[in-house]
Amino acid sequence: MYLPELLTPVWRVKGTGGKTGKTAERLGNLGIFAVRDILMHLPRDYDDRTRHIPFAAAAGNGGKFNTTAYVQGHDSFYARGRQTLKLILKDESALAEVPLYGWDPSSNASKYSPGTRLDIAGTLSVSYGGKFQCAKADMEAAGTHPELFSRVLPVYNLTAGIAQKTMRRIIRSAYGEFGSHLEDEIPAAVREAEGIPGLSAALKAVHEPVSMQEAAAGRRALAFRELFLMQMAVARRALQRKAAVRPGRTYPRGMQEKLIKSLPFRLTQDQAACMEELRGDIEADHPMARLLQGDVGSGKTLVAFLAALLFTEAGRQTAIMAPTELLARQHADNAARFLQPLGVRLAFFSGALSGKTRKPALEALKAGDIDIVIGTHALFSDDVEFRDLGFVIIDEQHRFGVVQRNRLFAKGLYPDILVMSATPIPQTLALSAFGDMDVSTIKTMPAGRKPVETHLALEGRERKVYDFVRGELERGRQAYFVYPIIEEAEAREKDAPTTGLKDAESMYRRLKEEIYPGFSVGLIHSRLAEDEKRDIMAKFSSGEIRVLAATSVVEVGVDVANASCMVIEHAERFGLAALHQLRGRVGRGSLQSYAFLVYAPDYTEVAKKRLTIMKETTDGFRIAEEDLLLRGPGDLTGIRQAGLLDFSAARLPFDQELMMRARAAVHGILEKDPGLLAPQHSCLRDAPGKAPNAGDLRV
């Protein structure tokens, strides 16, 4: 049996209390519902109790100790509303005090009479009086439980109502009954070449290791398995796409060249190179699947428009899809500015399109009277039909689900696909999550752009920031003020502290009435109706609104060249990617622009690292790498929401070398046996759920 087939409910495992017990329900809080889930609930750490560590040596071992001591005496103290027993223990090195919360000294002291020898392991701290104290420990009569005090113990993530002992017992039961004879999807030759054990042995090594070295080897084997299966799924998708052979053709370039000549600026070297890469793919004998990535403001959208003109001139249609109406309308406005003068017939689709205007638009699209349609999720609708959809452009692609994307792709016959990301993707992820796609990158910024100056300001000293922004406003510039929540009540709903936490609505009133009374101030956030948001952004774009109070709704889809100041209050509450995207809303033209990150004094170490990185660099690629280190691959660009790279054992980017080995092994197999028809590859061909954690991100 293969691991993905272990769908037996976890309540059938001994120790869970059965179907009506509470344990299985509590395990569900950890995402554990089936036996395969419990087997892949891997330890987050280990407690190495193979070594004897006396009390006095604990400080040099992170506070941990593992020793045998005898009860020297008892004491008591008042805690949690009652008298509590305290043991005074002595080993060969020192004394330690162990409080037994909930134990009444008058009736329980006899259980630990003086002279009783105990095996004990836990963590020590030092009291103000210099005494060793142990608040929590495993403690049993000496020699009675060697499984607790002479082996490596796994330490698991838990949920309320489940202790470490309980989790260990359940996992041991699950392994003994279901996991000890699993088949492995990784071919034996690959495992032998990598020097890794089979799946059952690897699970045994991580859950019941005899040494830390064995635990590390087991995790490496499971990580390789995850990375190998993910790479196999990605590589096979690429093969399937390239197998869709079509006649190669040369597309006319007249409209494309006409647009380039009409631009008031020259394309950057990277834009020109990416455009040539797209042309090559579009004219190839198999459908294009390419990721176009570039920093905010690098000119990705223009490259996409230039590629779309190839299809327009050839009489084919293009669909451009964005995750929000704000971003979709920004694309529509830019398309009107660049493409309509060339005679391109444009249309905009969103969920807000009324029936009166929707029907004729649908008819025109089906008849081929629309060349490029730009929209949101509305393009997925069943009634949206094309005459000849040849090109699909998806912006901020990680915000869409697999089923949604596939529904759009199915509206054409193997359309060429271009996905765009304004969050630069580190090489580690580009080779994994997007390994079946070709990647084009724009690094150079348009001529005349100046790096945004970034300043950090401690909360309480923001008056200087407000004064600086006033100077910019007096010079005719505009400014954004961004807040983490819409209103104070939202903080209460999220159990966030409300004292001193600024919200967009309250600060809108302050900015308007107290701070900048001589300037027009607007407010935008996600709860406003789409037409109201559209009206506010139109006024900000035209300069009628000079100061815009907002939430992160302005993170994408806002391009106002005259805006020179971005003030982000409570910046410690934003992730690196969001901070970088928000900063990218300024510096869109030739003006020197500024970003001010106002932070609270009680911020975390992770927040401190984020703000320091933002201060040090405007390079989105470096920021993406740092974000990957801080947050992990699943959270970086919303990939976890799509089910991709949500690994149990693999840890990117730390396992990048292992991923490259897995990638090489996959390509070695598929070069010789693309159909996986050889007998030794039947484990890959026949196993269900070949990439259980990979997620089918794209077609």
N, C-alpha and C positions, 0 to 999 in steps of 0.2 A: 504494500500500500504506500502511496505517495502522501507527503505531508498535506497538500491541499485537499486530499480526500477525507481528512480527519474532521468531518463536520459533526461528529457526535457531540451532543450538548454537554457542556462542561459539568452540569449537575450530575452526570453519570459517573464522574470520577469519584473514587472513594475519598471521603473526607470533606465533601462539599455539602453534605446534609441532604442530598437528593433534590428532587424537583420542587419540593415545598420548603426547602431550607433557605435561610437568608444568605448563606455564603455565595451561592451561585449568582444571586441578585447583586450582591456587593461586587463580585468579580466583573459584572457587567459595567460597573463604573470605570473600570480600567480597560474597557474594550475587549474583554475576554468573554466569549460566548460559546466557543467550541473548543474541542480538545487541541486543535492545531494552534489556537490562540494562546492557550496556557503553556504549551511547549515552547512557543516563541516569545513568551514573556521572560526576557532574558534579564539576568542580574544587572543592576546599575553599578554594583561595586562588590567587593569581596572582603571578608574579615578573615585574615590569615591567622588561624589559631594553631598552626603546626609549630609555632615557636613559643617558647616560654619567655614571657615578658613580665618581670616583677613590677610591683608598684613604682619603685624608684626609677625604673627605666621608661615609664610611660611617656614622660615629657618628650623624650627623643623619638617617640613613635606616634606622634600626633595625638597623644593622650591615651592611646589604646594600651591595654594590658591584658595578660592572660597568665594566670598564676594559680598556685595552690596556697591557701592561707588557713589559719585557724582562728576561731573566735576567741578574742582576748577578753571581751566584756561587752556589756550592753549600756545603752544610754537611751534617753527619750527626749523628745522636744514637741512643741505644740505647732502643728501645721494643718492647714485646710480644716480648721475647726475642731481638731481632735488631737489627743496625744498620739505620738507616732514612735514606733520602735526604731532605734538606730543600733547597728552592729559596729563594734570596733574590731577590725580584722588586722592580723599581722602575718606578713609573709617574711621571707628571709631578708627583705630589704627595708621595709618601712611599715608604718601603720596606715590604715585607710578607714574612713567612716562610710558606712553604707546605710542610708535611711531606707526603711521599708514602709513606704506610704500605704496607709490603710491597715497596717498591722498594729493592734493594740498591745502595748508592752506588758500589761498585766496578765494577758492570757496567751501570748505567743512567744514570750522570751524563752520558754523551755525548749522550743523546737531547735533553737540555736544556742545550746548551753555552752559555756566556756570550755574550750578545748576541742570543739567540733571542727573537723577539717573539711574545707570546702574547696571545690574547683570553682573559680570565678573569672569571668572575662567581661570587659566593658570599657568605659572611657572615664578617665579621672580628670578632675579639675582641682585647682589649689584654692583653698579658702583664704579669707583675709588674714587668718591666723597662721597661714602657712601649712595647714593640714590638707592631706589628700582626701578628696571627697568623691564619691561615686554616686551619681543620681540614678543611673540605670545600668543594670548588669544582668548577665546570665549567671546563675549560681546554683550549684547542686552539691550533694554530698560527694566528697572526693572519690573518684574512680567509678562512679555509678553511671555517668553519661559521657563516655569518651567521644561520641559523635558530636558533642557540643564544644569540646575543649581541645581536641587534637587533630582537627582537620580544617580545610578551607571552607568557610561558610558563605554561600551566596547571599547577597543583600538585594532585595527586590523593591521596586516601587509598590506602595501599598495604598489601600483605601480604608476609610473608617470601618472598623469592625473586623479587620483581618490583620493578624500579627505576622511577623516574620516566620515564626515557627509554623503557623498554619499554612502560609504560602509555600514554604519549603516542603511540608508534608504533602500538600495537594499536588505539587509539581512532581515529586518523587512517585506518587501514585499514578499520575498520568503517564509518566515515562515508563514505569514498569508494566502498565497494562497496554499502552498503545504505541509508545515511542521507541521501543527497544529493537524493532525489526523493520524499520522504515526503508523503503527503496529510495535511492538517490537519483535526482534528475541529472546530476553532473556525470558525464561519462567517466568510466573508470580510468581511462588513459589520461584524462585531464587532471583528475584527482591525484593520480600517481606522479604526473609531471610537476604538480604544485606541492606535493608532499603533504596533502591534507587528508584527514579521515573522512569516512562516509558520514551521512547525515545523522544516523543514530548515535555513532560514536562521538560526533561533534556536540550533539545535544547533551549527552552524558558528561562530556568534558566541561561544558559551561555550567551545568546545573549541579554536578557532583564532582568537582575536580579534586584530585589528590594533591595538587600543587598549583601555585599561581601560574607556572609555566604551562601546565595543561589547560588551565582556564583560558589563557591567552591564545593558545593554539586552537582551542575549540571555537572561540569567537572569530578568529581569522578564517577558519573553515566556513562558518556560517556567513560571514561577511562576503567571502568569495562567492558562495552560492548565490546570495542575493544579487551581487553585482554581475555575475555571469548570466543569470536568468534575465535580468533587466537588459543587459547588452544584447542577449540573444533575441529578445522581443523587439528591441529597437532595430537591430540589424536585419531581421526578417521583414519588418515593415518596409525598410528601405528597398530590400530585394523585390517585395511585392509591388511597390510603387514603380520601380524601374522595369518590372516585367510588363507593365501596361504600355506596350509599344504603340506608337502612333507615327504617322509620317512626319518627318522633320520638314520645316518650312521656313522661308524667310519672310519676316513681317516688314511691311513698309515703315519707313522711319521719318516720313515727311513732317507729320505733326509733332513728333518728338523733337526734331531738329528746329522746327519753327519756335517751339516753346523755349528751348535753350537760348536761341538768339534773342528772344524778347525779354529775357530776364535782365534786371538792372544790376546783376552781379554775376560773377563766374562761379560755376560749380567747383566745390573743393575737389582735391585730388581723390579723396576717399569716395565722394559722391559719384564721380565719374567712373571710378573703378567698380563700384557696386552696380552701377547702371549697366556696365558691360557684362558683369557676371549674370545679371538678370536676363539680359538679352540672349546670352548663350544658353541659359536654361530654357527660356521660352521657345527658342527655335530648335531645341533638342528633340530627340525621338521618344522621350518619355516625359511625363508631367513633372513640372518643377515643384519642389518642396524646399523652400529656403527661408531661413531666419535672417531678418535684417535688424541688426541691433546697433544702437548708437546712443550717445548721451543725450540728455534733454537739450533741444535746440540745435542738434547737429544736422538737421535737414533730411531726415528719413522720409517724411511724408512727400517731399518733392520728388525724391527718387521713385517712390511708389507711383506717383502721378505720371511720371515720365514712362514708367513701364506700362501703365494702363493705356497710354496713348497708342502703343503698338497694337493692342487689341481693338481699340476704337477705330483706328484707321483701317483695320482688317475686317471691320463689320461685326466684331464680337463684343460681348458685354462684360462689364466688370462690376463686382460687388465689393464695397468697402464697409467693413463692420467694426464698430467701436462699442465698448461696454457701457458707456453712459451717453445720454442725449447731449450733454454738454460737450463731450469730446467729439461725438458724431457731427454736431452742428459746426464745431470748429473746422473739422475736415471739409464739411460742405461749403462753408464760407471761403476757405482757401481754394477749394476746387473751382468755385465760381470765379474767383479772382484770377486763377492761373489758366483754367481750361475753357471756360465759356467763351472767351474771345477767339478761341480756335474753332468754335462751332460744336463743341462737345455738348451733348444733351444730358443734363444732370437731373437727378431726382433724389429727394430725401424721404426716408421712411422711418417712422418711429411708432411706438404704441399709441401716441397721442394723435396720430393721423385719423381724422374723422371719416366716417363712411362716405360722406358726400364727395370728398377729395380722394379717398382711398381707391374707390372702384376704377375711376379713369386712369389713375396711376398704375394700378395693377394691369389693366388692359394694355397700356402703353408699354409696360415692361415685357409682357408676354409677346407683344407684336414686334418687339425689337426697336421701338421708337425711343427708348432710353438707352444711352450708351453706358453710363456709370450711375449706379444707385449707391447711395451712402446711407447707412442707418444703424440701428441698434439691434437688439434681439428680435425686433419685428421682422427682420429678414428671414428668420427661421420659420415663419408662419407657413402653413400648408398652402394658403392661397397665393403666395408669392411665387410666380413662375417666370422663367426667362425663355427668350427665344434661343439664345446661344451663349450661355455663361461660360466664358473662357478663363476668367481670372478672378481669384478670390484673395482679398487683402484683409487680414485680421490684425487690428491694432490692440495692444495690451492683451495679447492672446491668452495669457494665463488666467484671465478673469472669466473665460468661457468654459463650459463643461464639454465633455467629449461628445455626448449625444447631440447637443446643440450644433457643434461644429460640423458633425457628420451630416446633419440635416441640410446644412447650407451647401456642403460639397456635393451632395446627391442631386442638387438642382442643375448640375452641369455634367458633361461627359468628361471625366478625368480633368477637371479644370486645373490650371496652374495655381499654386498656393504660395502666398507670401505672408508670413507672420512677422509682426514688428514688435519690438520691445524697447521701451525707453529706459528700462532698468538693465544696464549692461550685465551680461551673464558671464560669470567666471568660466574659465576653460574647463574646470572640473565638471560643471553642470552642462556646458555646451556639448561635451563629449558623452554625457550620460543621458540627460533628459532630452536633448535635441540631437542625439547621435545619428538619427536617420535623416537629418536635414543638413543641407549645405548652409554654411553660415557666412554672411557678409557683415562687415563691421565698418561703421563710420566713426573714426576717432577725431579727425580734424574738425574744428569748428569753422563756420563761415567767417570770411574775412571781416575785420572790424570789430568782432566780438571781444570784449574784455572780460577776464575772469571776475566773477562776483566776489567782492570783499566780504569775508565772513567774520563777524564779531560775536563774542560771547558776553552776556550781561547777566549778572546775578539779580535775581528777583529782589525788588526793593530799590534797585538803582536804575530802573528802566526809564526814569525821567530824562536821563541823558539821551536815551534812544529816541524818545518822543520828540525831544528838541531837535535832534539831528534830522529826523524825518520831516519836521516842520520846515526846516531849511530847504529840503528837497522839494516839498510842496510849493514853497514860495518861488522856486525856480521853474515851476510849471510841471513838475513830475507827479507821479502817482505812487500809491503805496498799498500793500496788502498787510493786514493784521490777521494772523491765523491762531485759532484756539482749539483745544482738544475736544470740547463739548459744546453743544448748542445752547443749553440753558442749565442753570444751577440744579434744577430738579433731576436732570439726567445723571448728575454725579451721585445723587441719593439713590437713584435706581440701580446704579452700578456699585453701590456701597463704597464709593470713593470719598475721601475726605473733602468737605466743601469749603473749609476755612481757607481763604486765600486762593481758591481755584477759580480762575477767571473763565467765563464762558462767553460765547460769541454774542449772544443777545444783550447781556449786561454791558459788555465792553462796546458794543455798537452805540449804545446810548451814551456811554462815557466819552467815546471818541467824538461823537456828534455834538454833545452839549458842553463838555468840559475841556477836552484836550485840543480838538481842532474845530472850534465853533465857526470859524470863518471859511471852512471848506465843506463841500458836499460829501457825505458819508453814506455808504450803502451796506447792506447786509445780505449774505447769501449762505445757505446751508441746505442740507439734503431734504428737509421737511417742506421746503417751499414747493409750490406747484411748478411744473416745467416751464410754463409760459412766463411765470414771475421770475424764475431764474434766468430765463433767456432775456427778459427785458433788462434785468439788473446788469447782466454781463454786457449787453449791447451799450448801455449807458457808461459802463466802466471802460469799455473799448473805445468809445468815442471821446472820453475825457469828461463827460458830464458828471460822472461820479469820480472823485479824486482819491478817496480812501475807501477801501473795501474790507469790512470785517467779515471773516469767513471761518469755516471749518476746513478740513482737508478735502472738501468737495472741489477745491480749486487745484488739487494736486496735478491733474491732467486736464488738457483741453482748453487751457487759457493762455492766450498769446497776445500780450499787450506790450508793445515795444517801449511805450512811454513810462511804464512802471519800473521804478528804479530801486524801490525799497521793499523787502520782505521781512516782516517782524513775526517771529513764531514764539508765542508765549507758552510757557510750560513745555519748552522744547524737549525736556527730559522724558516726556510722555510719548514722544514720537519715535518710530523706528528709523534706522539709517536710510532706508530706501525712501520713506515718506519725506524725511528732511531734505534729501537730495532732490527729490521731485519738486517739492515746494520751493526750494531755492532756485530751481530751474525756471520758475515763472518770471523771474527778473533776469536782466542781462540778455534780453531777447533782441536788442538792437545795438547801436554803437555807444549808448550811454554807459558811463561807469555806474554799476549797480551794487547794492549792499544787502546783505542778509544779517539779521540780528537774531540770535538764539538766546532767548531769555529763559533762565532755568532756576528751579527752586533749590535752596541750599541743602535739602535732605535727599538729593538724588542718589541713585544706586551707582555701584562701580561700573555696571554695564552701560548705564546712561552716560556716565563720565567718559567712557571710552568712545561712545558714539559722538558726543559733542566735540571731543578732542580731534577725532578723525575729520569731522566737518570743518573744523577750524583749520586743519592742516592742508586739506586738499579739496579741489573741485573736480578731480579726475573720477568720473563715475565708475570706471573699471576698477580702480583701487578701492573705492567705496564698496563696490559689489563684493570684492574679495574679502574685505574686512567684515562685511555684513554676513557673509557665508561663515566666517569663523565664529562670529558672535551668536548667530541665530540658528545655523544649520541649514541644509539645503531645502528642506520642505517648506520652511517659512519664508525663504528669501524673496520669491516673487509670486507667492500664492500657490506654488506648485503642490503643497500639501493638500490644498483644497481639491485638487484634481486627482489625488491619490497617488502621485508620483513621488518617488524617492522617500517614501515614508518607511525607512528601513528599520529593522529591529537590531541588526548586528553591525551593518556597515556604517561608517562615520565619515562622511565627506566634509571637508577636503582631506582629512587626515588619512583616509584610505585611498588616496588618488593613485598611488603606485599599484595597489592591489586592483583597482578598477582598470588600470591600463593593462595589467596582466590578464584580467578577465576578458577585456576587449580583444586582446591579441588572440586568446584561446578561441573565442567565438568566431573571429574572422578566419582563423586557421581552419576551423571545421567547415564553415560555409563556403570557403573557396573550393574545397574538395567535394563537399556534399551539400549543395544549397537546398536540396529537398529533404535532408535528414533521412535519407532512405537506407543508409548502411545499417546493418544489424546493431552495431555498437552505439548507434545514435537513437535507437528505439526509445530510450529513456527520455529523450528530448521530444521526440515526435509524439509519443503516446501519453506522456504524463499530463494530467489535467492541470490547468492553471499554471502554465509554464513560467509565468512571471507574476506570482501572486502579489508582489508589492510594487510592480512597475507601473501599472495604470496605463491604459491605452490613450495617451495624450493626444495623438493626432491620427489621421487616416494613414 
